[in-house]
């Protein structure tokens, strides 16, 4: 289960990171063109462009809808990273408990038990907890990185919207 979580964590992160990075780059270029006066509207590769091309006069409602839709699509997978980050330590702990229970069951069937017999089995069981914590660390870190990227994208879209709306007024 933890290996599936680990693979899913990296899959979501790499996919969303690439998408958010390319969108941030496109929106930053579009905003720069608006600020410098090189363009009166957003670039054609901007996430807002398709919404603006459907209306004759830009308004606040259409700009907010465009921004909201872009952020919603761009942040897919963040919920999964949050779920993985919060549940993987418990899955690891469950694996440890099962491992310790199996160790004690084996010890019960032996006539004598010493530390040299118990220690390796318990240390093997603790590997599950370490794996759960490792997966959680990656998932939580990636969640925060992507959340920050989504904020950057939101900020760029908001700035473009404000510039476009200021030109209409």
CORWONOR-V964103 format. One record per helix or strand of 3 or more residues. SS is the DSSP state (A for helix, B for strand). FROM is the first residue (numbers start at 0). LEN is the number of residues. If there is no record, write none. Layout:
# CORWONOR-V964103
[[SS,FROM,LEN] [SS,FROM,LEN]]
This chain:
# CORWONOR-V964103
[[A,1,35] [A,48,4] [A,59,15] [A,77,32] [A,114,54]]
